[in-house]
Amino acid sequence: MFGDQVVAAAMIDRIVHHADVLTLKGASYRLRGRGVNSLPSVMMTTEDTS
């Protein structure tokens, strides 16, 4: 959209500079009905906890 990664990064930085980060817990409404309880990047296996 911006054509240049540096310009895009600068624009995103300006937009989120004063933003508040919200951490949401619970099942994803977007993934409901797809047989997925959470995103793969946040799912933990028993191997990860050791």
Buried (B, 14 or more C-beta within 10 A) or exposed (E): EEEEEEEEEEEEEEEEEEEEEEEEEEEEEEEEEEEEEEEEEEEEEEEEEE
